[in-house]
Amino acid sequence: MTIFEKFSLKDKVAIVTGGVGLIGAEFCKTLAEAGAAVAVVDLNASASQGIVDTLTKSGYNAVAVATDITKPDSVNAMVDKVISTFGR
C-alpha cells in the first residue's frame, strides 16, 4: 500500500490559498496526487489558471479562484464557487 493509498484524499476538496507561490503550487500538486479536487486560490487569476492548467493536463480536478482573502465578501464568493464547481 502506497502512502497515497493510506492517506487518500479521494472525494475531498482542498482549498489552497497562496496557491501560485512555490510552496503553494507544490502543495496543490501533492493534494491532487493524493486524490483531492483542488481550488487554487490567489489574487493573481492568470497565475492560478496556469497552475490549474498544469494540474488538469495531468488528469487532476482543479479550479482557479481569484480571491482577496483579506475581504470577507471575496472569501464568501470563493467558497460559493468551490461548492458550485465541486458540489461540496
N, C-alpha and C positions, 0 to 999 in steps of 0.2 A: 504494500500500500504506500503510495507516494504521500508527501507532505500535503499536496493539494487535495488529495482524496481525504486525508484525515481532517483537514480544515477547510473543506469545500464551502464556497460561498454561493453555490448554485441556488437560484431563485431569490437571491438577496440583491438589494440595491445599495450601492456605495455612492455617497456624495463627497467629492474631494474638492475642498476649497484650496485655492492656490494651485490648481491642477496643471498649470503650464510651467511652473518652475522645474528645476532639475529633479528635486526630490518628489514634488507633486506628480510630475509626469511618470516617473518610475513607479510611484505608488499606484497611480491609475492602471498602469500596465500589469502590476502584480495582482491587484484586486481583480482585474479582468481575467487574468490567467487562472485565478482561483475560482472563477465562475460567476462573479458578480456582474450585474449591469452597472455601468459606471457613469455618473454625471460629473463631467469635467467643468468645474466652476471657477471662473476667474473674471476679472474686469476686462481682460483682453479677449474679445469674442473671436477674432480671427485665429489667435494662437490656440484657444480652446478647441476650435474646429479642426485645427491642424492635428492636435493630439487625438481627437475623435476619429479623424480620417485614418490615421495610422492604426488605431485600435480596430476599426471596422474592416480595414483591409486584411487584418489578421484574423477576422472572423468573430470578433468580440462585439458585444452590445454596449453602445455608449452614446451619450448625447452631450453637446456643448451647451452651457448655460452661462451667458454673460450676467454677472451679479456683482453688486457692490455690497459686501457683507456688513458694511457699517450702516446700511439703511434697511430698516425692518421691512418696508414695502418691497424692496428688491429681493430680500431673502424669502418673503412670502410668495412672491411671483416665481422664484426659482423652485421652491418646494412644489407649487402647483404644476409647473412644467414637468418636473420629475415624476410626479404622480400621474399626470396625463400621458406621459411618454411610456412609463414602465408599468402603470396600473397599480402602483403601490408606493 
